Amino acid sequence: MKMVVVDDNRQIREGIHFGIEWERYGISEIQEFADGSECLKALDDFEPDIIIADIRMPNIDGLKLLEEVRKRTDNCRYILLSAYSDFSYAQQAIRLGANDYILKPVKPEKLVEVVMKNARELLAEKTEKESYYDMFERSFLHSLENGGELEKTEKVKQFLESRYRLSLPDNCIFLAVLRAEQADGKLQKKPLQADVSEQIRAALKEEGAFFVMGPQRFLLILRGERSQLMSLSCQYRLKNIIGKLNGELAGQNLAVTAGISDSRGMNELKAAYERAIVALEQTYYGESGDCVLFMQNMEGERESFPEAFQKELIEGITKSILRSDEDGLRSIMARLKETGIEHKYPHMEMTAFLKRLYLQIVRRTELDNDPDFEKNVIENALHFGTSLKELEDYLIQFAVRKPERIPREGFSAMIKNICDYMDAHFSEQISVESVGEAFNRTPNYISSKFKKEVGKSFTDYLIELRIQKAVSMLKYSDIPISEIAEKVGFSSYAYFSRTFRKHTGKNAGVYRNGQEPK
């Protein structure tokens, strides 16, 4: 706890300060002043828990100091010292909000007793208040996020002022909804490390009330202005602060993307939150680290993605894949990107279209369905451009070029069925013996026929299939590499590492971090 001693008598002042071992009683910091005016200048920076002040002092006396202190805060205990036993002083002190009144000369043991009593009461009040504010904050955030009824404006205002020292003299606020994501535009799959969360908090908490709404999601409430020009100035200041923060986070492949509302009255908190969400959604057509300010033209119904154009795109992309026309595929994808950014079709419509496109390609071509890719690149896409580029690269690598895949045209029905069986059971400890048993053929017959038709041994084909599956998991999931090795059917992590490097030219960790295999 921190304490202030205010007395124009230096001997008394220093006697209280140095004559008692306050650290034994939990008072860790003490400042002393000769009069109330000196004390007032230091209050905002020092923020004491207990003030001991003499009544009679030059400039600002103890009663006037008490009156000024109570205008600023109720969060400290105020103890008055007086050489006068006139009851009128005590009455005035109580009326102004004093917590205790002690007559001089003060005995050290009496002063310690009074200070400790006030310290206990202050801690009890703080504990009770913090418990109340914890519950209030949880209820407030839940209602804001889920469309429930908010507390009365005055209660919310008091909460913001008391807990976060966010003063709102004009009853105006604006909100920023922030999302931590990877700097390359992908979803941050794991919760942020504690030091990163604190770095984000430290950069923003001085601007307003900072709330954690999820592992990668934050809310910032700031003081707004009635003047539109001043409000825009505040919003651009926040935008610059977030830009600076993103520069600091870049080395960790992280960025903060934000949607910022316009300035609203305190009675329009829900509207401000909804507008911040609308602005955040607009970053779908932007890049990671963007800060979008809400504009009036963002409201209302947006143009829908024309069904006829969707069908045209799906048909064109599918035909390009079937013809192995890489240039044609890139051209159509570029047209899709240009059109999407120009019209900014609703996010959910575009996500639904990309999923439909992907499933149509899986159905009509030899591309294997990859749930990890579908979820991370399409369903959970944060930015349209990033999602589209990932989809284009994936289709070229696995559908147009078909690396490490053996065309099945010309295969006998048995070998096609065996390849399908291997696709379905690659994660198991299958062998030519177990496959022979499943197809009622001898291992030698399976080995000979497989080699003759496929052009490589059963074992080599199985290993290449497993590496192909591992490559997809590394790129499109956050599954630990050791688990991937097990999921694709390798008996040990060491064997997987050696085999992966042999086939791709890179170790699995390097590949996951975004470097393409040689």
Helices and strands as residue ranges (DSSP letters): E 2-6, H 10-18, G 22-25, E 29-33, H 36-46, E 50-54, H 62-72, E 77-82, H 87-96, E 100-103, H 108-146, H 153-164, E 172-182, H 194-204, G 205-207, E 209-214, E 217-223, H 228-249, G 250-252, E 254-260, E 264-265, G 266-268, H 269-281, G 282-285, E 291-293, G 296-298, H 307-322, H 326-343, H 347-364, H 371-373, I 374-379, H 384-395, I 396-400, H 413-425, H 432-438, H 443-454, H 458-476, H 481-487, H 493-504, H 508-512
